[in-house]
Amino acid sequence: MNTISDKGIEKINRIISEKSNKDKVSSRDFIQRDLGLDSLDILELVWELEREFDVVLDKNIFNDIHLTVGGVYSFVANGEKIKG
């Protein structure tokens, strides 16, 4: 299992914060319940994370109502790297 750097965590937090209009997010925040992201917001979030980190992410995982910001860290860290 891969881990993500502190810089990567900061990038993810910034992206999620902008998408959710929250000043600060926590690794324990639920993407849907706590941050209020709907399905379109989540899809846009996935696209932005894929571009920022050059990975391919399983979009279905992001529809899990129990997904936390910390879970997003793990999915990005373990996403399939795009070969270029």
C-alpha positions as a Python dict, from the first residue, in 0.01 Angstrom:
ca = {
    (1, 'M'): (0, 0, 0),
    (2, 'N'): (138, 337, -102),
    (3, 'T'): (131, 650, 109),
    (4, 'I'): (97, 1009, 4),
    (5, 'S'): (335, 1290, 94),
    (6, 'D'): (243, 1583, 315),
    (7, 'K'): (254, 1801, 4),
    (8, 'G'): (10, 1564, -167),
    (9, 'I'): (-223, 1578, 134),
    (10, 'E'): (-213, 1957, 124),
    (11, 'K'): (-301, 1953, -248),
    (12, 'I'): (-592, 1715, -191),
    (13, 'N'): (-718, 1923, 101),
    (14, 'R'): (-699, 2241, -110),
    (15, 'I'): (-887, 2081, -400),
    (16, 'I'): (-1158, 1937, -172),
    (17, 'S'): (-1182, 2262, 23),
    (18, 'E'): (-1239, 2460, -297),
    (19, 'K'): (-1494, 2210, -424),
    (20, 'S'): (-1687, 2206, -93),
    (21, 'N'): (-1654, 2578, -16),
    (22, 'K'): (-1515, 2489, 328),
    (23, 'D'): (-1218, 2679, 466),
    (24, 'K'): (-1070, 2368, 623),
    (25, 'V'): (-1120, 1995, 577),
    (26, 'S'): (-1019, 1707, 802),
    (27, 'S'): (-915, 1356, 707),
    (28, 'R'): (-1222, 1238, 904),
    (29, 'D'): (-1472, 1449, 710),
    (30, 'F'): (-1718, 1249, 501),
    (31, 'I'): (-1718, 1367, 140),
    (32, 'Q'): (-2097, 1368, 106),
    (33, 'R'): (-2236, 1411, 458),
    (34, 'D'): (-1989, 1658, 609),
    (35, 'L'): (-1872, 1843, 300),
    (36, 'G'): (-2197, 1831, 105),
    (37, 'L'): (-2055, 1717, -228),
    (38, 'D'): (-2316, 1578, -467),
    (39, 'S'): (-2253, 1333, -750),
    (40, 'L'): (-2154, 1603, -1001),
    (41, 'D'): (-1916, 1763, -748),
    (42, 'I'): (-1762, 1422, -684),
    (43, 'L'): (-1712, 1353, -1054),
    (44, 'E'): (-1544, 1691, -1098),
    (45, 'L'): (-1330, 1619, -791),
    (46, 'V'): (-1217, 1287, -939),
    (47, 'W'): (-1123, 1453, -1269),
    (48, 'E'): (-926, 1723, -1092),
    (49, 'L'): (-743, 1470, -872),
    (50, 'E'): (-661, 1257, -1178),
    (51, 'R'): (-514, 1559, -1357),
    (52, 'E'): (-325, 1689, -1054),
    (53, 'F'): (-171, 1354, -958),
    (54, 'D'): (-147, 1192, -1303),
    (55, 'V'): (-342, 883, -1195),
    (56, 'V'): (-657, 697, -1299),
    (57, 'L'): (-906, 655, -1014),
    (58, 'D'): (-1204, 421, -983),
    (59, 'K'): (-1495, 664, -1001),
    (60, 'N'): (-1737, 416, -842),
    (61, 'I'): (-1546, 422, -513),
    (62, 'F'): (-1617, 793, -480),
    (63, 'N'): (-1993, 730, -466),
    (64, 'D'): (-1957, 546, -135),
    (65, 'I'): (-2146, 756, 121),
    (66, 'H'): (-1891, 652, 383),
    (67, 'L'): (-1591, 788, 192),
    (68, 'T'): (-1379, 1026, 398),
    (69, 'V'): (-1113, 1274, 297),
    (70, 'G'): (-861, 1028, 445),
    (71, 'G'): (-998, 763, 212),
    (72, 'V'): (-935, 995, -79),
    (73, 'Y'): (-568, 1017, 28),
    (74, 'S'): (-543, 638, 3),
    (75, 'F'): (-721, 616, -333),
    (76, 'V'): (-493, 881, -484),
    (77, 'A'): (-180, 720, -338),
    (78, 'N'): (-282, 383, -482),
    (79, 'G'): (-431, 507, -810),
    (80, 'E'): (-303, 360, -1133),
    (81, 'K'): (-29, 584, -1267),
    (82, 'I'): (-83, 711, -1618),
    (83, 'K'): (196, 593, -1842),
    (84, 'G'): (323, 865, -2068),
}
